[in-house]
Amino acid sequence: MRRSTAAMAAASLIVITALALAGCTSWFESPGKPANDAIGVANGHLQTAASIDATVSANAASLQGVPYTAAGAKDALKLTAAIATELASERKELIAAKAAMDGIATLEVEAALKEYAALESTSIDARIALADGEARLYAGFDRLFSSLSGALKGVDNQEMITAIQAMQREVTALGESAGTAAKTASDYFTTNRLGG
């Protein structure tokens, strides 16, 4: 589940980097320089988001190994707290990248570049939705492990596990949607030879 998110982030980053660096000078000479700047800003935020995503993936993998017991709860709660913080940071970076890509719509550049920026923005929206879904999922894990540790009373642990399983299915679907959106943007980029 997390591996596909990292692959999407890498694909988006590669396409945006190629667009910025691979012979698009006809678009990025004045008056198109602002588009180059916007893509550079988006690229920086996407790089940071990809780095954060890698940390989220590592912590999520560690969390999978923690037993659903009172003894495992202490380690699990540290991981869920770290994941929550990381996902909030990743979301902020994705929102900033989206804002930069959205800014291209107002610039005087080729229509194909505007369309690509819109598709990439849609792809980033899907990644934001995925990060939000993951935040809900790991909040569920936090609630479960808080209950197991005794810090939270009145939680039906079996009911919470069932809810977590439903959230995992939701996150999988969100990941597939994000992957489809990233592929659409990448395919448009390639088909229209936007990299030069």
PAFIZA-305137 format. One line per field, with one value per atom (N, C-alpha, C): residue in one letter; atom name; x, y, z. Coordinates in steps of 0.1 Angstrom, whole numbers, plus 5000, padded with zeros to 4 digits. Example, Ala and Ser with C-alpha at 12.3 -4.5 7.8 and 13.67 -1.06 7.14 Angstrom:
// PAFIZA-305137
residuo = A|A|A|S|S|S
atomo = N|CA|C|N|CA|C
east = 5132|5123|5132|5128|5137|5129
north = 4943|4955|4967|4978|4989|5000
up = 5078|5078|5078|5071|5071|5079
// end
This chain:
// PAFIZA-305137
residuo = M|M|M|R|R|R|R|R|R|S|S|S|T|T|T|A|A|A|A|A|A|M|M|M|A|A|A|A|A|A|A|A|A|S|S|S|L|L|L|I|I|I|V|V|V|I|I|I|T|T|T|A|A|A|L|L|L|A|A|A|L|L|L|A|A|A|G|G|G|C|C|C|T|T|T|S|S|S|W|W|W|F|F|F|E|E|E|S|S|S|P|P|P|G|G|G|K|K|K|P|P|P|A|A|A|N|N|N|D|D|D|A|A|A|I|I|I|G|G|G|V|V|V|A|A|A|N|N|N|G|G|G|H|H|H|L|L|L|Q|Q|Q|T|T|T|A|A|A|A|A|A|S|S|S|I|I|I|D|D|D|A|A|A|T|T|T|V|V|V|S|S|S|A|A|A|N|N|N|A|A|A|A|A|A|S|S|S|L|L|L|Q|Q|Q|G|G|G|V|V|V|P|P|P|Y|Y|Y|T|T|T|A|A|A|A|A|A|G|G|G|A|A|A|K|K|K|D|D|D|A|A|A|L|L|L|K|K|K|L|L|L|T|T|T|A|A|A|A|A|A|I|I|I|A|A|A|T|T|T|E|E|E|L|L|L|A|A|A|S|S|S|E|E|E|R|R|R|K|K|K|E|E|E|L|L|L|I|I|I|A|A|A|A|A|A|K|K|K|A|A|A|A|A|A|M|M|M|D|D|D|G|G|G|I|I|I|A|A|A|T|T|T|L|L|L|E|E|E|V|V|V|E|E|E|A|A|A|A|A|A|L|L|L|K|K|K|E|E|E|Y|Y|Y|A|A|A|A|A|A|L|L|L|E|E|E|S|S|S|T|T|T|S|S|S|I|I|I|D|D|D|A|A|A|R|R|R|I|I|I|A|A|A|L|L|L|A|A|A|D|D|D|G|G|G|E|E|E|A|A|A|R|R|R|L|L|L|Y|Y|Y|A|A|A|G|G|G|F|F|F|D|D|D|R|R|R|L|L|L|F|F|F|S|S|S|S|S|S|L|L|L|S|S|S|G|G|G|A|A|A|L|L|L|K|K|K|G|G|G|V|V|V|D|D|D|N|N|N|Q|Q|Q|E|E|E|M|M|M|I|I|I|T|T|T|A|A|A|I|I|I|Q|Q|Q|A|A|A|M|M|M|Q|Q|Q|R|R|R|E|E|E|V|V|V|T|T|T|A|A|A|L|L|L|G|G|G|E|E|E|S|S|S|A|A|A|G|G|G|T|T|T|A|A|A|A|A|A|K|K|K|T|T|T|A|A|A|S|S|S|D|D|D|Y|Y|Y|F|F|F|T|T|T|T|T|T|N|N|N|R|R|R|L|L|L|G|G|G|G|G|G
atomo = N|CA|C|N|CA|C|N|CA|C|N|CA|C|N|CA|C|N|CA|C|N|CA|C|N|CA|C|N|CA|C|N|CA|C|N|CA|C|N|CA|C|N|CA|C|N|CA|C|N|CA|C|N|CA|C|N|CA|C|N|CA|C|N|CA|C|N|CA|C|N|CA|C|N|CA|C|N|CA|C|N|CA|C|N|CA|C|N|CA|C|N|CA|C|N|CA|C|N|CA|C|N|CA|C|N|CA|C|N|CA|C|N|CA|C|N|CA|C|N|CA|C|N|CA|C|N|CA|C|N|CA|C|N|CA|C|N|CA|C|N|CA|C|N|CA|C|N|CA|C|N|CA|C|N|CA|C|N|CA|C|N|CA|C|N|CA|C|N|CA|C|N|CA|C|N|CA|C|N|CA|C|N|CA|C|N|CA|C|N|CA|C|N|CA|C|N|CA|C|N|CA|C|N|CA|C|N|CA|C|N|CA|C|N|CA|C|N|CA|C|N|CA|C|N|CA|C|N|CA|C|N|CA|C|N|CA|C|N|CA|C|N|CA|C|N|CA|C|N|CA|C|N|CA|C|N|CA|C|N|CA|C|N|CA|C|N|CA|C|N|CA|C|N|CA|C|N|CA|C|N|CA|C|N|CA|C|N|CA|C|N|CA|C|N|CA|C|N|CA|C|N|CA|C|N|CA|C|N|CA|C|N|CA|C|N|CA|C|N|CA|C|N|CA|C|N|CA|C|N|CA|C|N|CA|C|N|CA|C|N|CA|C|N|CA|C|N|CA|C|N|CA|C|N|CA|C|N|CA|C|N|CA|C|N|CA|C|N|CA|C|N|CA|C|N|CA|C|N|CA|C|N|CA|C|N|CA|C|N|CA|C|N|CA|C|N|CA|C|N|CA|C|N|CA|C|N|CA|C|N|CA|C|N|CA|C|N|CA|C|N|CA|C|N|CA|C|N|CA|C|N|CA|C|N|CA|C|N|CA|C|N|CA|C|N|CA|C|N|CA|C|N|CA|C|N|CA|C|N|CA|C|N|CA|C|N|CA|C|N|CA|C|N|CA|C|N|CA|C|N|CA|C|N|CA|C|N|CA|C|N|CA|C|N|CA|C|N|CA|C|N|CA|C|N|CA|C|N|CA|C|N|CA|C|N|CA|C|N|CA|C|N|CA|C|N|CA|C|N|CA|C|N|CA|C|N|CA|C|N|CA|C|N|CA|C|N|CA|C|N|CA|C|N|CA|C|N|CA|C|N|CA|C|N|CA|C|N|CA|C|N|CA|C|N|CA|C|N|CA|C|N|CA|C|N|CA|C|N|CA|C|N|CA|C|N|CA|C|N|CA|C|N|CA|C|N|CA|C|N|CA|C|N|CA|C|N|CA|C|N|CA|C|N|CA|C|N|CA|C|N|CA|C|N|CA|C|N|CA|C|N|CA|C|N|CA|C|N|CA|C|N|CA|C|N|CA|C|N|CA|C|N|CA|C|N|CA|C|N|CA|C|N|CA|C|N|CA|C|N|CA|C|N|CA|C
east = 5008|5000|5009|5019|5027|5037|5041|5051|5045|5032|5027|5026|5024|5024|5038|5048|5062|5065|5060|5062|5055|5043|5036|5044|5048|5056|5068|5075|5087|5084|5073|5069|5065|5058|5054|5066|5075|5088|5096|5097|5105|5099|5086|5080|5081|5079|5081|5095|5105|5119|5122|5117|5120|5115|5103|5097|5105|5110|5118|5132|5137|5151|5154|5145|5148|5143|5149|5147|5134|5128|5116|5118|5130|5133|5124|5117|5108|5096|5093|5082|5087|5100|5105|5113|5115|5121|5110|5114|5104|5094|5081|5074|5071|5076|5073|5081|5091|5099|5091|5080|5072|5067|5064|5060|5072|5084|5096|5097|5095|5097|5086|5074|5063|5066|5071|5074|5086|5095|5106|5102|5092|5086|5079|5070|5063|5073|5083|5093|5099|5103|5109|5099|5087|5077|5074|5074|5072|5084|5096|5108|5107|5103|5101|5090|5079|5068|5072|5080|5085|5094|5102|5111|5103|5093|5084|5077|5072|5065|5073|5086|5095|5096|5096|5096|5083|5072|5059|5059|5064|5064|5072|5083|5092|5085|5079|5072|5059|5052|5041|5045|5056|5061|5065|5071|5074|5061|5051|5038|5032|5033|5027|5033|5045|5052|5048|5041|5038|5026|5027|5015|5004|4992|4980|4979|4988|4988|4992|4989|4993|5008|5016|5031|5035|5028|5032|5027|5017|5011|5020|5030|5039|5047|5053|5060|5050|5039|5029|5025|5022|5018|5029|5041|5052|5052|5050|5049|5037|5025|5013|5015|5021|5023|5032|5043|5053|5046|5038|5031|5022|5014|5004|5012|5023|5031|5036|5041|5047|5036|5025|5014|5009|5009|5005|5015|5028|5038|5038|5035|5034|5023|5012|5000|5003|5010|5014|5022|5032|5040|5033|5023|5015|5006|5001|4992|5000|5013|5021|5025|5028|5031|5019|5007|4995|4992|4995|4993|5002|5015|5024|5019|5015|5010|4997|4989|4976|4979|4990|4994|4997|5001|5004|4992|4980|4968|4966|4972|4970|4982|4991|5003|5001|5008|5008|5018|5013|5021|5013|5019|5013|5001|4990|4978|4982|4991|4994|5001|5009|5015|5005|4995|4984|4976|4974|4966|4974|4987|4995|4995|4997|4997|4984|4973|4960|4959|4964|4964|4973|4984|4993|4987|4980|4973|4962|4955|4945|4952|4964|4971|4976|4980|4984|4972|4960|4948|4945|4947|4945|4955|4967|4977|4973|4968|4963|4952|4943|4932|4937|4947|4954|4960|4967|4974|4963|4952|4941|4935|4934|4929|4938|4951|4961|4961|4959|4958|4946|4935|4924|4927|4934|4938|4947|4957|4967|4961|4951|4944|4936|4931|4924|4933|4945|4955|4959|4960|4963|4952|4940|4929|4929|4932|4932|4943|4955|4967|4965|4959|4956|4946|4937|4928|4936|4944|4952|4961|4966|4975|4968|4955|4947|4945|4951|4949|4936|4929|4916|4906|4895|4885|4873|4865|4853|4854|4865|4866|4865|4856|4855|4866|4876|4888|4886|4877|4873|4866|4857|4851|4861|4870|4881|4889|4893|4900|4892|4879|4871|4870|4870|4870|4883|4894|4907|4908|4903|4903|4895|4884|4876|4884|4891|4900|4911|4917|4928|4923|4910|4905|4903|4898|4896|4910|4920|4933|4938|4936|4940|4933|4920|4912|4917|4920|4926|4939|4947|4961|4959|4949|4947|4942|4934|4929|4941|4949|4961|4970|4972|4980|4975|4962|4955|4957|4955|4957|4971|4981|4995|4998|4993|4995|4989|4977|4971|4980|4985|4994|5006|5012|5025|5023|5012|5009|5007|5000|4997|5011|5019|5033|5040|5040|5048|5041|5028|5021|5023|5023|5024|5039|5048|5062|5066|5061|5064|5078|5085|5099|5109|5105|5114|5115
north = 4988|5000|5012|5013|5025|5025|5014|5013|5020|5018|5025|5040|5045|5059|5065|5058|5063|5062|5052|5051|5063|5066|5078|5091|5092|5105|5106|5094|5094|5097|5091|5094|5108|5114|5128|5137|5134|5142|5141|5129|5127|5135|5134|5141|5156|5162|5176|5180|5172|5175|5175|5165|5164|5177|5181|5193|5205|5206|5218|5218|5206|5206|5200|5194|5187|5194|5205|5212|5219|5224|5231|5246|5250|5264|5273|5268|5276|5281|5273|5277|5286|5283|5290|5302|5306|5319|5329|5342|5352|5353|5353|5355|5342|5330|5317|5314|5323|5320|5318|5325|5322|5308|5301|5287|5278|5281|5274|5276|5288|5290|5283|5283|5276|5261|5255|5241|5238|5247|5245|5245|5254|5254|5241|5237|5225|5213|5213|5202|5201|5213|5213|5208|5212|5206|5192|5187|5173|5164|5170|5163|5161|5172|5171|5162|5162|5153|5138|5136|5122|5117|5126|5123|5120|5128|5126|5112|5110|5098|5085|5086|5075|5072|5083|5081|5076|5080|5075|5060|5056|5042|5034|5039|5031|5030|5040|5039|5031|5031|5023|5008|5005|4991|4987|4995|4992|4989|4998|4996|4983|4978|4965|4954|4955|4945|4945|4955|4957|4948|4940|4932|4940|4936|4943|4939|4943|4940|4953|4952|4963|4966|4955|4956|4963|4960|4966|4981|4984|4997|5009|5008|5019|5023|5013|5015|5020|5013|5017|5031|5036|5050|5060|5057|5065|5066|5054|5054|5061|5059|5066|5081|5086|5100|5106|5098|5103|5103|5093|5092|5103|5107|5118|5131|5133|5145|5145|5134|5133|5135|5129|5130|5145|5152|5166|5174|5171|5178|5175|5162|5158|5165|5166|5173|5188|5194|5208|5210|5201|5201|5199|5189|5186|5198|5205|5217|5228|5230|5240|5236|5224|5219|5222|5218|5220|5235|5244|5258|5263|5258|5262|5257|5245|5240|5247|5250|5257|5271|5277|5290|5291|5280|5280|5283|5280|5283|5298|5307|5321|5327|5318|5323|5322|5330|5329|5319|5306|5295|5287|5277|5268|5261|5259|5252|5238|5231|5218|5218|5228|5229|5232|5241|5244|5231|5223|5211|5201|5200|5191|5196|5209|5214|5211|5212|5209|5194|5185|5171|5168|5174|5172|5177|5188|5193|5184|5177|5167|5155|5152|5141|5144|5156|5161|5161|5165|5164|5150|5140|5126|5122|5127|5123|5130|5142|5148|5140|5135|5127|5114|5109|5096|5099|5110|5114|5116|5122|5124|5110|5101|5088|5080|5082|5076|5082|5095|5101|5096|5093|5087|5073|5066|5052|5051|5060|5059|5065|5074|5079|5067|5058|5046|5037|5035|5027|5033|5047|5054|5051|5052|5050|5035|5026|5012|5010|5014|5012|5020|5032|5039|5031|5024|5015|5003|4997|4986|4989|5002|5006|5009|5011|5014|5029|5037|5052|5057|5049|5052|5042|5046|5036|5037|5026|5026|5023|5017|5014|4999|4995|4981|4978|4971|4968|4961|4951|4943|4952|4960|4970|4979|4984|4993|4986|4973|4965|4964|4962|4961|4975|4985|4999|5001|4997|4999|4991|4979|4971|4978|4984|4992|5004|5011|5022|5018|5006|5001|4999|4994|4992|5006|5015|5029|5035|5033|5038|5031|5019|5011|5017|5020|5026|5040|5048|5061|5061|5051|5049|5045|5037|5033|5046|5054|5066|5076|5077|5086|5081|5067|5062|5064|5063|5065|5080|5089|5103|5106|5100|5103|5097|5086|5080|5088|5093|5102|5114|5121|5132|5128|5117|5113|5109|5102|5098|5111|5121|5133|5140|5140|5146|5139|5126|5118|5119|5118|5118|5132|5142|5156|5161|5152|5155|5168|5169|5182|5183|5172|5172|5176|5179|5184|5174
up = 5000|5000|5000|5009|5009|4998|4993|4982|4969|4966|4955|4956|4968|4971|4968|4972|4970|4955|4948|4933|4926|4931|4925|4927|4939|4942|4933|4931|4923|4909|4904|4890|4887|4896|4895|4895|4904|4906|4893|4888|4875|4864|4862|4851|4853|4865|4867|4865|4870|4868|4854|4846|4832|4825|4829|4823|4825|4837|4841|4835|4832|4829|4815|4808|4796|4783|4781|4768|4766|4776|4775|4774|4769|4769|4761|4751|4744|4753|4763|4772|4783|4787|4799|4796|4784|4781|4784|4787|4789|4778|4781|4793|4800|4796|4802|4814|4818|4829|4842|4844|4856|4857|4846|4846|4851|4846|4850|4865|4870|4884|4892|4887|4894|4895|4884|4883|4893|4894|4903|4917|4921|4934|4937|4927|4929|4931|4923|4923|4937|4943|4956|4967|4966|4976|4974|4961|4959|4963|4962|4967|4982|4989|5004|5007|5000|5003|5001|4991|4988|4999|5004|5015|5028|5031|5042|5040|5028|5025|5028|5025|5028|5043|5051|5065|5070|5065|5069|5065|5054|5050|5059|5064|5073|5086|5091|5104|5103|5092|5090|5090|5083|5083|5097|5105|5119|5127|5125|5132|5129|5117|5113|5121|5126|5134|5149|5153|5168|5171|5181|5185|5191|5189|5195|5210|5218|5232|5240|5253|5262|5261|5260|5259|5246|5235|5222|5221|5229|5228|5229|5239|5241|5228|5222|5209|5198|5198|5187|5188|5200|5202|5198|5200|5195|5180|5174|5159|5154|5160|5154|5156|5167|5169|5158|5155|5145|5131|5128|5115|5114|5124|5123|5120|5127|5124|5110|5106|5092|5081|5083|5073|5073|5084|5084|5076|5078|5070|5055|5052|5038|5032|5039|5033|5030|5039|5037|5025|5023|5011|4998|4999|4987|4983|4993|4991|4985|4989|4984|4969|4966|4953|4943|4948|4941|4938|4947|4945|4934|4934|4924|4910|4909|4896|4892|4901|4898|4892|4897|4892|4878|4872|4857|4849|4854|4846|4842|4850|4848|4839|4836|4828|4813|4806|4791|4786|4786|4781|4772|4766|4757|4764|4756|4762|4767|4760|4764|4778|4781|4794|4804|4801|4811|4814|4803|4805|4814|4811|4819|4834|4836|4850|4857|4850|4855|4859|4850|4853|4865|4866|4877|4890|4889|4901|4906|4896|4900|4906|4901|4907|4921|4923|4937|4946|4941|4949|4954|4945|4948|4959|4958|4968|4982|4981|4994|5000|4992|4997|5003|4996|5002|5015|5016|5029|5040|5036|5046|5050|5041|5044|5053|5050|5059|5073|5074|5087|5095|5088|5095|5100|5091|5094|5107|5106|5118|5130|5129|5141|5147|5138|5143|5150|5145|5152|5165|5166|5178|5188|5184|5193|5199|5190|5194|5204|5201|5210|5223|5222|5235|5244|5237|5245|5251|5243|5247|5259|5258|5269|5282|5281|5293|5294|5285|5286|5281|5273|5268|5271|5278|5283|5273|5273|5266|5252|5247|5233|5232|5222|5219|5209|5214|5206|5193|5194|5182|5172|5176|5168|5161|5169|5164|5153|5155|5145|5132|5134|5122|5114|5122|5116|5109|5115|5109|5096|5096|5083|5072|5076|5066|5061|5070|5066|5057|5060|5052|5037|5036|5022|5016|5023|5018|5013|5021|5018|5005|5004|4992|4980|4981|4970|4967|4977|4975|4968|4972|4965|4951|4947|4933|4925|4931|4925|4922|4932|4931|4920|4920|4909|4895|4894|4881|4877|4886|4883|4879|4886|4883|4869|4866|4853|4842|4844|4834|4831|4842|4840|4833|4837|4831|4816|4813|4799|4791|4796|4788|4785|4795|4794|4783|4783|4773|4759|4758|4746|4739|4746|4741|4740|4743|4742|4749|4761|4768|4773|4774|4779|4768|4756|4746|4734
// end
